């Protein structure tokens, strides 16, 4: 096993906070496998690169010889994590949680080593707590301590409602750490309070407290907002290789280091060398970004798919050609009372846009082409004859062929 100081250097790469770092170093010096915890509430079925950031850090721990306990929060998800919220999160049903959990697990093991991962569900111990158990747990925390959370404090001072059940969330997450005897817990930067609650509870129950390691939120392809499906700036783990490659190539240059450290499989030493080369002008940003895109696509789809994705990217952006393997639209061209096809509806049906509103905005911005000719603003209705046998392009990377 790599010596403790070197492990700490690798683990701290890309991290936001390690609390306390000295305790992590002491744990690493023992030379034994540590139990690294990540708890996830499956509130949505699909995950993207932003969700995969803690998974990548877990894999880093695994590669250093440590064991991971991945907790699926099918108990805590029934409460709803209040972190970063200015209102009560809608509670999910057990059926919704179960469906989302299975999809999440399938995608998580694209990153994690299953031989070094224990998969557990916290409903197993949370839903079996008696009233006596719950009272004993809640007695370990004060209302003043819970209100130290920024989100709770802000809602309280602004007279916004806080459900009593929301106060239970950090306590339940902390109890997870007690149950699995976590050495380290990983979470986003917005999770620090919850992670520290676990450390506090373990200490009060006579256990060695966990170390808290937080990771920054990953901005999306726009380089501004955090990666989110609702912002349309996400890179999904199940995206097609060519689409994934193109999305990575679209991120701002200043985000490359962050993506390398949080989303790639490159070693810390290799990343340090790339950053140095960029800073000293020895490496061209486009070349480095291509390496990043290849790495990320290869991580989820394999080396061959990564090479094909890069070739497809070059076909579109260097040669301005239409790819050969574009999908064919399986629907029918429906016409309105004027005998025209309403294009925004067609773009949604062809999976080129997520909504008619997004399609109209794309058309107005010149982002929709028919046979490589851009449509003018407000060109929403099109003659069906103009579409038959045509190739429609939406944005830079999405195509469909109309039969």
Secondary structure, DSSP 8 states (H G I E B T S, - for coil): ---HHHHHHHHHTTEEEEETHHHHHHHHHT-S--EEEEEE---SS--BHHHHHHHHHHHHHHHTT-EEEEEE-TTGGGT---TT-SS------HHHHHHHHHHHHHHHTTTS-GGGEEEEETHHHHTT--HHHHHHHHTTS-HHHHTTSHHHHHHHHTT----HHHHHHHHHHHHHHHHHT-SEEEEEGGGHHHHHHHHHHHHHTTS---EEEEE---B-TTSSSB--GGGT---BTTS-HHHHHHHHHTS-GGGHHHHHHHH----HHHHHHHHHHHHTT-S-HHHHHHHHHHHHHHHHH-HHHHHHHHHHHHHHHTS----SS--B--S-----TTSEEEHHHHHHHTTS-SSHHHHHHHHHTT-EEETTEE--TT--EEEHHHHTT-EEEETTTEEEE--
